[in-house]
Amino acid sequence: MLLAFRLNAQQKSFVKIDKTDNEKTIIAKAARVVPTPRQLRWQQLELTAFFHFGINTFTNKEWGDGKEDVSIFNPEQLDAEQWIKVVKDAGFRQVIITAKHHDGFCLWPSKYTTHTIEHTPYKNGKGDIVKEVADACRKYDIGFGIYLSPWDRNSATYGSDDYNTYFTNQLRELLTQYGKVDEVWFDGANGEGPNGKKQVYDFNSWYALIRKLQPQAVIAVQGPDVRWVGTESGVGRETEWSVLPVAEQSQEKIAASSQKDVNVIPGVLGSYKDQDRGSRSKIMNAAGLVWYPAETDVSIRPGWFYHPAEDHKVKTARELMNIYFTSVGRNGVLLLNIPPDTKGLIAASDAKNLTAFAELLKTTFNHNLIKDAERNGLYGNKLNRLYDGKPETSITPSANDSTLSIEFSWKEKVRFNILSLQENIALGQRIEKFSAEYFDGNEWKTFANGTTVGYKRLLKFEEINSNKVRFKILSSRLNPVLSEFGLYYLKPDEYKN
Ligand code: FUL
């Protein structure tokens, strides 16, 4: 018990690789890199929602230039509780509001500029939409996050040091006036100010301010805690490692930033376009490793902001379900954008599709077939741990074994077309290769295989009918820790590729 505690206490979200470390040592180090408590909480949310709302909603544009007349902003029926109820009922557990987009218009009455909601007809200048959203989140018990665009096309100071002070002041307002903040989302977009100079952002001091005022908040995606998956399509990588390699200089900055945490943006080796960012070949020449999980952002509509012409282009329940498979089901967190309309409401079309998506999700994962399987295999009743919904109960082979094999049998044949896997990532991400087979009466046949699992891996395939299934972890960094395993069936007419 004591030994286990000591080992856990040693585990951190980053580790240095020494030049003398051999492959075995590097792999063991990689297996022990773990998420911070804030990263773990965030990963377990699975579904988070983005609300792009602001002056662009009224100009019908995606990007504003900061010269907009703010008197056009008047969402007369705005009801933040409607936004939160719609997403909460659909299973979303945290939201992010665009407090300020690239146009510089503030949805709260910032003291530091006049380009705000205070100078609009909305509630005669007495409104504060950041507050309305924060209050609704608290009322419905759902996480609250803010998007604050560093790129500001309205501020006269943009392009100078004064802008960093301006931004810090705005950030402080948002971090101190609205209660608990669970996520802060920074975009990397960067332009030139009126002086023709490109702004150099003071990110590290902003991270320090967030850590001080809201230590539980994850900082995404220009930030130390959460990484952009690399596309805006909702499709993550099939091989998605949360433990990534960093270069020498980055390793030094991380170590200097804190003893127990990462407080700078990790300089990950390779490119966000790479299909694999963390397998053995990628981490062998790293100077350090860091827990840096992927967030998959995508909009329910073609654009990020609401445009009436896109009312008929809202993603369907089936499309959202596919996105669930390729985001959450590929070791990511889904950040789905649902932009409120000019009335200040989530449009009926979007709400309808979200409700249908939630129903589809419920039907799909309603019954895990392994609950009905016999218990005569190697792990016997321990198999119950694989469907109790608790990440901390798991099955694992002995400490020296990096493979695992489990078998399920049923008295009668069962029908399935979905496989769901989860690792207990509180202990790290370890699984590197797996395969699943069924017995067709004569021989074993593979129906699914893959590489990483991480928090969750979902696979779908042609319907299988069988009374025997076996699952093998073929390769893992140290002993694999499998916490959940599921086989499900969904009628093809309810769910198509
Ligand atoms: C991008 C922005 O430029 C888009 O307008 C949107 O906010 C998206 C989430 O991030 O970089």
Boltz pocket constraint, residues with backbone or C-beta under 6 A from the ligand:
constraints:
  - pocket:
      binder: B
      contacts: [[A, 62], [A, 187], [A, 188], [A, 189], [A, 297], [A, 304]]
      max_distance: 6.0
